[in-house]
Amino acid sequence: MPAMADESATHQPYLALRYADFRYYLLGGLASSIGGQMLSVAIGWQLYQLTRSALALGLVGLVQVVPVVGLALLGGQVADRYSRRRIVLLTGSLSLLGAALLGLASAGLVPLPNAGVTTAANRFLEWLARGLGEGEVHFEAPLIPVVYGVLFLMGIARAFAGPARSALLPSLVPMEVFSNAVTWNSSAFQLSAVAGPALGGLLLAQLADTRWQYASVYLLAAAGSLSLLLVVWRLRERAVPSHKAPPSLADLLAGVRFVTHHRIILATITLDLFAVLLGGATALLPLYADRILHVGPTGLGWLRAGPSIGALTMAMILAHRPPLQNAGPTLLQAVAGFGVCTIIFGFSTSFALSLATLIALGAFDNISVVVRHTLVQVLTPDAMRGRVSAVNQVFISLSNEVGELESGLVAAAFGPLVAVVSGGVGTLLVVLAVALGLPEVRRFGSLAEARPIGSEG
């Protein structure tokens, strides 16, 4: 199919869906993301019910971010030298096995590690929680360390899968259609983040007090990973970017140099990093659902879905509009709105208000996602997309998973209100700092005019 003109790509909301490979990839990613969202809800609720600890929720982020941050640059280098399709297949298989293991272990169908090992690990975790001032916590179930171990392995898979998947996406549609493809890809993710938590919360409530309460969710997550693997398997192999030089430290760090030398990319991913790092409250949703809003696992599912309801709505609005014309100022306003919504959520004791605030928060966040992902992929030459995507993934992981840890630590020490509200205030301060210190963001205009910066690397 010939490349479309810019005018056509700008004004046809369903243009990216005309490309079969992108359609199938979108559907496979949707199924996988639904499973991943269900898994996140189940892990949060299961750990909180087993431990009654805010720290336990924060550690979910830590055990995932450590391998991502440690290995993402290597994952980017691998994605720029080897088949991105095969990398996605291998890492997806590891994620599938991890979810299946959690399901079988939760149902009592596989033996857990040596009792002495799990007991020692639990004692250490309880010591940490009590050291932060948490009183009535319980780290006794042998499954607790197993969950963290599996999440660590999934983090290793993400370190290699993230750059490969991000770099694979632009090859599925012409470049002039890519902004539209990003919007639809974001829409699919947000749809999964609505359906996944709601379905996960429903299953947890319906199967409460049975051996399949958590196992059913984990096994469905494994099925979602399988769906993506089947889709990627049928994709035709793409050409691997040519690299004449052997792997080296300079080659490994080329993505870092590219990002730091092009301030508009650095500005957008830095803004997202600190905004989500400080303003994220999702790690504490099990605590809010149980102690503050008193809505149980079903309510937790809807709270987890709330940001994605807003994000999906915003994504559909953006899909039916031309690419943003004043992307920089709009990005700053959206992140500021994210911070305000975080503050309101922190003070709320009403389920309806909390859910409405999370919906608005998600709508603002989606604008940031579309702007950042479009700029990172479109401005970066194909030969460097894996490494630059790896840098972006490090920023995303630091914001999400370290943000969860930060929220858990502050909540354990000072309570959830201080953790959430202070994070929202911090987000507003970050927006102000970026607006004043990085004028490239304020001046950036149309996403439709973005093109690869050069062919370095």
PLY file of the C-alpha trace (Angstrom):
ply
format ascii 1.0
element vertex 457
property float x
property float y
property float z
element edge 456
property int vertex1
property int vertex2
end_header
0.00 0.00 0.00
1.51 3.37 -0.97
2.29 5.96 1.65
-0.50 8.43 2.27
-0.07 12.17 2.01
0.34 14.18 5.17
-3.06 15.78 4.73
-4.75 12.40 4.57
-2.82 11.03 7.55
-3.70 14.08 9.58
-7.46 14.03 9.13
-8.48 10.35 8.83
-9.00 8.97 12.35
-9.00 5.28 11.31
-6.09 5.46 8.86
-3.67 3.29 10.87
-6.28 0.54 11.15
-6.12 0.00 7.38
-2.80 -1.80 7.83
-3.37 -5.50 8.63
-0.16 -6.06 10.60
-0.97 -3.11 12.84
-4.56 -4.31 13.37
-3.46 -7.78 14.46
-0.67 -6.37 16.63
-3.18 -4.03 18.25
-5.54 -6.90 19.07
-2.78 -9.10 20.45
-1.46 -6.25 22.55
-4.98 -5.58 23.82
-5.41 -9.17 25.02
-1.98 -9.18 26.63
-2.57 -5.84 28.34
-5.95 -6.93 29.70
-4.23 -9.93 31.27
-1.45 -7.77 32.65
-3.91 -5.34 34.22
-5.84 -8.21 35.79
-2.58 -9.59 37.15
-1.66 -6.24 38.73
-5.00 -5.98 40.51
-4.75 -9.53 41.83
-1.16 -9.11 43.04
-1.97 -5.87 44.86
-5.06 -7.28 46.56
-3.45 -10.62 47.39
-0.34 -9.07 48.94
-2.35 -6.57 50.93
-4.73 -9.23 52.24
-1.79 -11.43 53.22
0.31 -8.68 54.84
-1.91 -5.62 55.64
1.21 -3.61 54.73
1.59 -0.47 52.59
5.26 -1.35 52.19
4.30 -4.66 50.59
2.46 -2.70 47.91
5.41 -0.39 47.34
7.81 -3.31 46.97
5.82 -4.53 43.96
7.25 -1.59 42.06
10.79 -2.03 43.37
11.25 -5.67 42.37
10.09 -4.85 38.84
12.05 -1.65 38.33
15.45 -2.99 39.43
15.90 -5.37 36.45
14.33 -2.88 34.03
16.68 -0.06 35.00
19.65 -2.40 35.21
19.10 -4.12 31.87
17.08 -1.71 29.70
20.09 -0.16 27.94
21.35 -3.63 27.07
17.82 -4.47 25.92
17.86 -1.43 23.63
21.19 -2.43 22.13
19.89 -5.95 21.52
16.74 -4.55 19.87
18.88 -2.52 17.45
21.04 -5.50 16.48
18.73 -8.50 16.40
15.22 -9.41 15.29
12.75 -7.35 17.31
10.04 -9.88 16.50
12.03 -12.76 17.99
12.88 -10.73 21.10
9.17 -10.11 21.68
8.46 -13.82 21.26
11.14 -14.87 23.75
10.29 -12.29 26.40
6.56 -12.86 25.97
7.11 -16.55 26.64
8.86 -15.70 29.93
5.95 -13.46 30.99
3.48 -16.22 30.13
5.38 -18.72 32.27
5.56 -16.26 35.17
1.81 -15.64 35.18
1.09 -19.35 34.88
3.44 -20.10 37.80
1.65 -17.56 39.99
-1.67 -19.14 39.09
-0.58 -22.67 39.84
1.18 -21.64 43.07
-1.87 -19.69 44.30
-4.04 -22.73 43.66
-1.59 -24.94 45.55
-0.79 -27.00 42.46
2.98 -26.52 42.50
5.37 -26.86 45.45
6.75 -23.64 46.93
10.46 -23.10 47.71
12.07 -24.42 50.87
10.22 -23.22 53.96
13.41 -21.94 55.55
14.09 -19.66 52.57
10.60 -18.20 52.46
10.47 -17.79 56.24
13.76 -15.88 56.24
12.57 -13.66 53.40
9.31 -12.93 55.20
11.08 -12.08 58.44
13.26 -9.58 56.60
10.25 -7.97 54.93
8.39 -7.72 58.23
11.45 -6.16 59.85
11.48 -3.50 57.11
7.77 -2.79 57.53
7.98 -2.47 61.29
11.08 -0.33 60.96
8.99 2.15 58.95
6.42 2.30 61.73
3.83 -0.19 60.44
2.38 -2.05 63.39
-0.15 -4.75 62.52
1.54 -6.37 59.52
1.81 -10.09 58.74
4.56 -11.54 56.54
3.94 -15.22 57.07
2.59 -16.82 53.87
5.28 -18.69 51.88
3.71 -17.34 48.69
4.75 -13.73 49.44
8.45 -14.08 48.48
7.44 -16.22 45.49
5.28 -13.40 44.13
8.17 -10.95 44.41
10.52 -13.43 42.74
8.21 -13.95 39.78
7.73 -10.20 39.42
11.52 -9.81 39.31
11.73 -12.31 36.45
8.93 -10.50 34.64
10.92 -7.30 35.09
13.86 -8.92 33.30
11.54 -9.80 30.43
10.23 -6.23 30.30
13.76 -4.84 30.10
14.21 -6.54 26.73
10.59 -6.56 25.53
9.96 -2.84 26.00
12.58 -1.50 23.56
11.83 -4.26 21.04
8.07 -3.65 21.06
8.44 0.12 20.89
10.90 -0.12 18.00
8.73 -2.69 16.20
5.62 -0.51 16.17
6.85 2.14 13.66
7.61 -0.62 11.13
3.94 -1.64 10.98
2.67 1.61 9.40
4.14 4.40 7.22
5.80 7.17 9.21
3.18 9.76 8.26
0.54 7.52 9.86
2.52 6.83 13.02
0.96 9.52 15.22
-2.45 8.03 14.45
-1.10 4.55 15.22
0.25 5.78 18.57
-3.19 7.13 19.46
-4.89 3.83 18.62
-2.19 1.87 20.44
-2.75 4.08 23.48
-6.51 3.58 23.11
-6.09 -0.20 23.14
-3.90 -0.03 26.22
-6.37 2.20 28.02
-9.27 -0.06 27.04
-7.33 -2.94 28.58
-6.72 -0.87 31.68
-10.49 -0.37 32.01
-11.54 -3.94 31.26
-8.63 -5.66 33.03
-9.01 -4.21 36.54
-12.81 -4.41 36.37
-12.73 -8.06 35.30
-9.96 -8.86 37.76
-11.83 -7.23 40.65
-15.04 -9.05 39.68
-13.31 -12.44 39.63
-11.62 -11.76 42.96
-14.98 -10.92 44.51
-16.92 -13.80 42.93
-14.32 -16.44 43.78
-13.49 -15.10 47.25
-12.35 -17.70 49.78
-11.77 -20.35 47.11
-8.45 -21.75 45.90
-9.14 -20.23 42.45
-9.70 -16.65 43.65
-6.27 -15.47 42.55
-5.31 -18.42 40.36
-8.10 -17.72 37.88
-6.85 -14.16 37.32
-3.22 -15.20 36.90
-4.08 -17.97 34.44
-6.18 -15.59 32.35
-3.20 -13.22 32.31
-1.11 -16.08 30.94
-3.73 -16.63 28.22
-3.46 -12.94 27.29
0.30 -13.27 26.89
-0.27 -16.28 24.64
-2.55 -14.18 22.42
0.21 -11.65 21.80
2.71 -14.41 21.06
0.42 -15.88 18.40
-0.01 -12.49 16.74
3.70 -11.66 16.73
4.46 -15.16 15.41
2.41 -14.43 12.27
4.08 -11.06 11.59
6.59 -11.14 8.76
10.20 -10.69 9.79
11.43 -7.10 9.57
14.91 -6.11 8.46
17.34 -5.69 11.31
19.09 -2.28 11.36
22.64 -2.58 10.03
25.49 -2.10 12.51
29.00 -2.52 11.17
30.80 -1.79 14.44
30.98 -4.53 17.11
29.05 -4.02 20.35
30.76 -1.56 22.68
30.09 0.62 25.69
29.79 3.64 23.40
27.21 1.80 21.31
25.35 0.79 24.47
25.17 4.42 25.62
24.31 5.87 22.20
20.63 6.16 23.15
21.54 8.14 26.28
23.67 10.53 24.20
20.90 10.97 21.66
18.34 11.84 24.33
20.62 14.24 26.20
21.67 16.01 22.98
18.08 16.61 21.85
16.43 18.59 24.59
12.83 18.29 23.36
12.97 14.51 23.85
14.79 14.89 27.15
12.27 17.48 28.33
9.17 15.41 27.57
10.37 12.16 29.14
11.82 14.02 32.16
8.51 15.76 32.73
6.69 12.45 32.63
9.28 10.81 34.91
8.96 13.22 37.79
5.24 13.86 37.40
4.30 10.18 37.66
7.07 9.45 40.19
5.65 12.05 42.58
2.01 12.04 41.59
1.23 8.35 41.24
-1.27 7.03 43.77
-2.19 3.73 42.12
0.10 1.68 44.36
-2.04 2.69 47.35
-5.42 1.91 45.77
-5.80 -1.41 47.66
-5.28 0.53 50.90
-7.75 3.25 49.87
-10.32 0.67 48.78
-10.05 -1.18 52.08
-9.43 1.42 54.81
-10.70 4.74 53.46
-13.41 4.10 50.86
-14.55 0.66 52.17
-15.45 -0.72 48.73
-13.65 -4.11 48.69
-12.08 -5.84 45.66
-14.91 -4.91 43.28
-14.48 -1.24 44.14
-10.72 -1.66 43.82
-11.19 -2.93 40.29
-13.16 0.19 39.37
-10.65 2.47 41.06
-7.86 0.82 39.06
-9.97 1.19 35.93
-10.80 4.85 36.60
-7.64 6.44 35.12
-8.00 4.30 32.04
-11.65 5.22 31.53
-10.51 8.83 31.32
-7.48 7.98 29.21
-9.54 5.91 26.78
-12.04 8.74 26.39
-9.25 11.22 25.73
-7.54 8.81 23.32
-10.71 8.51 21.24
-11.04 12.31 21.19
-7.44 12.66 20.02
-7.91 9.94 17.39
-10.74 11.92 15.80
-8.81 15.18 15.80
-5.77 16.25 13.78
-2.43 15.79 15.60
-1.95 18.35 18.36
-0.93 21.74 16.97
0.45 23.19 20.23
1.75 19.96 21.71
4.25 21.51 24.13
1.94 23.92 25.98
-0.82 21.30 25.95
1.58 18.80 27.54
2.43 21.19 30.37
-1.24 21.94 31.04
-2.11 18.24 31.04
0.58 17.29 33.56
-0.51 20.18 35.79
-4.06 18.82 35.62
-2.68 15.41 36.61
-1.16 16.94 39.73
-4.35 18.77 40.73
-6.40 15.57 40.36
-3.88 13.69 42.51
-4.30 16.22 45.32
-8.10 16.01 45.19
-7.98 12.20 45.26
-5.72 12.27 48.31
-8.28 14.27 50.33
-11.37 12.42 49.09
-13.31 10.01 51.31
-16.12 9.56 48.78
-15.96 6.66 46.33
-17.82 8.64 43.66
-15.50 11.66 43.95
-12.41 9.46 44.06
-13.47 7.57 40.93
-14.35 10.80 39.08
-10.99 12.29 40.03
-9.12 9.21 38.80
-11.03 9.37 35.49
-9.99 13.01 35.00
-6.42 12.15 36.01
-6.28 9.47 33.34
-7.56 11.85 30.66
-4.77 14.30 31.42
-2.17 11.53 31.51
-3.15 10.22 28.08
-2.22 13.53 26.46
1.27 13.17 27.93
1.53 9.57 26.68
0.60 10.45 23.08
2.94 13.45 22.91
5.89 11.66 24.50
5.63 8.40 22.58
5.09 10.15 19.23
8.12 12.38 19.72
10.41 9.60 20.96
9.62 7.30 18.04
9.22 9.81 15.21
12.22 12.01 16.02
14.52 8.98 16.43
16.15 7.29 13.39
15.16 3.64 12.97
18.70 2.37 13.60
18.55 3.89 17.11
14.92 3.29 18.07
15.72 0.32 20.29
18.32 2.18 22.33
16.32 5.39 22.60
13.21 3.39 23.49
15.29 1.72 26.21
16.14 5.11 27.71
12.46 6.03 27.56
11.59 2.73 29.25
14.04 3.45 32.07
12.32 6.78 32.64
8.87 5.17 32.52
9.88 2.41 34.92
11.49 4.82 37.32
8.32 6.90 37.30
5.89 4.00 37.68
7.63 1.40 39.80
9.83 3.71 41.88
6.76 5.92 42.24
4.95 2.92 43.73
7.84 2.36 46.13
7.91 6.04 47.08
4.16 6.02 47.72
4.42 2.87 49.82
7.32 4.19 51.89
5.73 7.59 52.56
2.36 6.00 53.33
3.98 3.54 55.72
5.78 6.35 57.55
3.28 9.24 57.39
-0.02 7.80 56.14
-1.70 7.66 52.72
-3.02 11.25 52.81
0.47 12.74 53.10
1.83 10.33 50.48
-0.74 11.23 47.82
-1.20 14.97 48.45
2.52 15.70 48.72
3.03 13.85 45.45
0.44 16.00 43.69
2.07 19.19 44.98
5.44 17.87 43.80
4.00 17.28 40.33
2.90 20.92 40.06
6.37 22.07 41.10
7.93 19.86 38.41
5.67 21.36 35.73
6.73 24.84 36.80
10.42 23.88 36.75
10.20 22.33 33.27
8.22 25.27 31.86
10.85 27.71 33.11
13.99 25.63 32.61
13.27 23.85 29.31
11.67 26.37 26.93
11.75 23.79 24.10
8.60 22.31 25.60
6.73 25.63 25.63
7.71 26.33 22.03
7.00 22.92 20.47
4.14 23.02 17.96
2.49 20.41 15.73
3.04 16.68 16.14
2.25 16.28 12.43
5.46 18.09 11.52
7.75 15.87 13.60
10.32 13.92 11.56
13.51 11.93 12.36
16.24 14.26 13.58
19.12 12.52 11.84
20.84 9.23 11.24
23.38 9.10 14.01
24.31 5.86 15.75
0 1
1 2
2 3
3 4
4 5
5 6
6 7
7 8
8 9
9 10
10 11
11 12
12 13
13 14
14 15
15 16
16 17
17 18
18 19
19 20
20 21
21 22
22 23
23 24
24 25
25 26
26 27
27 28
28 29
29 30
30 31
31 32
32 33
33 34
34 35
35 36
36 37
37 38
38 39
39 40
40 41
41 42
42 43
43 44
44 45
45 46
46 47
47 48
48 49
49 50
50 51
51 52
52 53
53 54
54 55
55 56
56 57
57 58
58 59
59 60
60 61
61 62
62 63
63 64
64 65
65 66
66 67
67 68
68 69
69 70
70 71
71 72
72 73
73 74
74 75
75 76
76 77
77 78
78 79
79 80
80 81
81 82
82 83
83 84
84 85
85 86
86 87
87 88
88 89
89 90
90 91
91 92
92 93
93 94
94 95
95 96
96 97
97 98
98 99
99 100
100 101
101 102
102 103
103 104
104 105
105 106
106 107
107 108
108 109
109 110
110 111
111 112
112 113
113 114
114 115
115 116
116 117
117 118
118 119
119 120
120 121
121 122
122 123
123 124
124 125
125 126
126 127
127 128
128 129
129 130
130 131
131 132
132 133
133 134
134 135
135 136
136 137
137 138
138 139
139 140
140 141
141 142
142 143
143 144
144 145
145 146
146 147
147 148
148 149
149 150
150 151
151 152
152 153
153 154
154 155
155 156
156 157
157 158
158 159
159 160
160 161
161 162
162 163
163 164
164 165
165 166
166 167
167 168
168 169
169 170
170 171
171 172
172 173
173 174
174 175
175 176
176 177
177 178
178 179
179 180
180 181
181 182
182 183
183 184
184 185
185 186
186 187
187 188
188 189
189 190
190 191
191 192
192 193
193 194
194 195
195 196
196 197
197 198
198 199
199 200
200 201
201 202
202 203
203 204
204 205
205 206
206 207
207 208
208 209
209 210
210 211
211 212
212 213
213 214
214 215
215 216
216 217
217 218
218 219
219 220
220 221
221 222
222 223
223 224
224 225
225 226
226 227
227 228
228 229
229 230
230 231
231 232
232 233
233 234
234 235
235 236
236 237
237 238
238 239
239 240
240 241
241 242
242 243
243 244
244 245
245 246
246 247
247 248
248 249
249 250
250 251
251 252
252 253
253 254
254 255
255 256
256 257
257 258
258 259
259 260
260 261
261 262
262 263
263 264
264 265
265 266
266 267
267 268
268 269
269 270
270 271
271 272
272 273
273 274
274 275
275 276
276 277
277 278
278 279
279 280
280 281
281 282
282 283
283 284
284 285
285 286
286 287
287 288
288 289
289 290
290 291
291 292
292 293
293 294
294 295
295 296
296 297
297 298
298 299
299 300
300 301
301 302
302 303
303 304
304 305
305 306
306 307
307 308
308 309
309 310
310 311
311 312
312 313
313 314
314 315
315 316
316 317
317 318
318 319
319 320
320 321
321 322
322 323
323 324
324 325
325 326
326 327
327 328
328 329
329 330
330 331
331 332
332 333
333 334
334 335
335 336
336 337
337 338
338 339
339 340
340 341
341 342
342 343
343 344
344 345
345 346
346 347
347 348
348 349
349 350
350 351
351 352
352 353
353 354
354 355
355 356
356 357
357 358
358 359
359 360
360 361
361 362
362 363
363 364
364 365
365 366
366 367
367 368
368 369
369 370
370 371
371 372
372 373
373 374
374 375
375 376
376 377
377 378
378 379
379 380
380 381
381 382
382 383
383 384
384 385
385 386
386 387
387 388
388 389
389 390
390 391
391 392
392 393
393 394
394 395
395 396
396 397
397 398
398 399
399 400
400 401
401 402
402 403
403 404
404 405
405 406
406 407
407 408
408 409
409 410
410 411
411 412
412 413
413 414
414 415
415 416
416 417
417 418
418 419
419 420
420 421
421 422
422 423
423 424
424 425
425 426
426 427
427 428
428 429
429 430
430 431
431 432
432 433
433 434
434 435
435 436
436 437
437 438
438 439
439 440
440 441
441 442
442 443
443 444
444 445
445 446
446 447
447 448
448 449
449 450
450 451
451 452
452 453
453 454
454 455
455 456
